[in-house]
């Protein structure tokens, strides 16, 4: 009952005209960047962060949450009509959705994706409403020792499980920790890793690194792999009210619900995320399908669009549970939202619901509102989103580079930051080029100082005894959970790889076979 009362208070804030405009702006931008291949929510949040400094914290967080949810919605449009997923989580949607579009059923694929995303997002937000406060109440009991254990969980899961290589993920994490420790030691006051450069004495701003990695580095990488020639888009015919037939509704509603309840728990797991959830949802739909519906998989089954899209958006809400209650980001976009919180001196974690309760409940209420806005925007206005794909790419990425440079300069208003942006951007490009994941670096840089302070505090309390780090029941339980997470995550990764090897090359060898394979962003 208390949750419902505080949620109503959150709606009272989120429904104010100004905050509604911010939510609308966030979902509009999020949908647009979700449609554009290679420009994901993480890049957009990083790019817009310096621009939102003039906003109050509630408005800024509502904008970023709208971008996050909108990006999940928008990726389906490109996957279905262009066979190029805007986000990696939309790869599965392209498998069946693009084949439906080629068969003249693109409108139904877009409709089931949008409606499924709305239902899953709403149900998952309800689960977030009730699960997150319970987790926060439990997390209030943790002390420095337990917090160190949580940081170890975050580091190992994000570093080892994000990306294709464990070693490369851990190398990226270590690089992030090194960058985080540049500056002045908070306990001794001495400079470290500055190499005598006064510009590094205050450390490297995390926003500068984020803009360099996600905006500049990503833009350089995507621009280097752009297709040449005109983009071929499958047209959508008919009014949006006639897109879904009675049979389509009958075949979609169960996958919507299954995808929702597959995606949310996986989203709450470190290194779970939407990618794994979509593949597991697709596998589940393919397994439960019978008769003609089962034979249709690989040729344009609507269940293969409805379930994964629902899992995608449900996982997006699940990711917010560890972010808000423990301060642990499990995806790149969640890491950028954590940076946004920290820029306003707000630290997500066990005390967030007590210290910043009004902001958190306004954020959760805005997710309900944003989901409704996204449904309205995605069905009738799909033609507008398709036209965004026709924007000349050189203009698009030139604009991104300009905004990145302006955002870097606005951090401290010094040209040195622009030079650092270039260095970090080239680093981000090389990391993408050689398969080093970006998210562990950002997570290491964000959580590194917190881990250091909590570790030093724990050792000071125990008078330097390292065994104290595993002596409390909660800490020991967290490490046991870490082992379980690794087992489950590796199992899910194996399932995902098995599904990829099974479904991606499954198209028969015809003259259109090459075009039928999803082009990864």
Secondary structure, 3 states (H helix, E strand, C coil): CHHHHHHHHHHHHHCCHHHHHHHHHHHHHHHHHHHCCCCCHHHHHHHHHHHHHHCCHHHHHHHHHHHHHHHHHHHHHHHHHHCECCCHHHHHHHHHHHHHHHCCCHHHHHHHHHHHHHHHHHHHHHHHHHHHHHHHHHHCCCCHHHHHHHHHHHHHHHHHHCCCCHHHHHHHHHHHHHHHCCEECCCCCCEECCCCCHHHCCCCCHHHHHHHHHHHHHHHHHHHCCCCCCCCCCCCCCCHHHCCCHHHHHHHHHHHHHHHHHHHHHHHCCCCHHHHHHHHHHHHHHHHCCHHHHHHCCCCCCHHHHHHHHHHHHHHHHHHHHHHHHCCCCCHHHHHHHHHHHHCCCCCCCCHHHHCHHHHHHHHHHHHHHHHHHHHHHHHCHHHHHHHCCCCHHHHHHHHHHHHHHHHHHHHCCHHHHHHHHHHHHHHHHHHHCCCCCHHHHHHHHHHHHHHHHHHHHHHHCCCCHHHHHCCHHHHHHHHHHHHHHHHHHHHHHHHHHHHHHHCCCCCCCCCHHHHCCECC
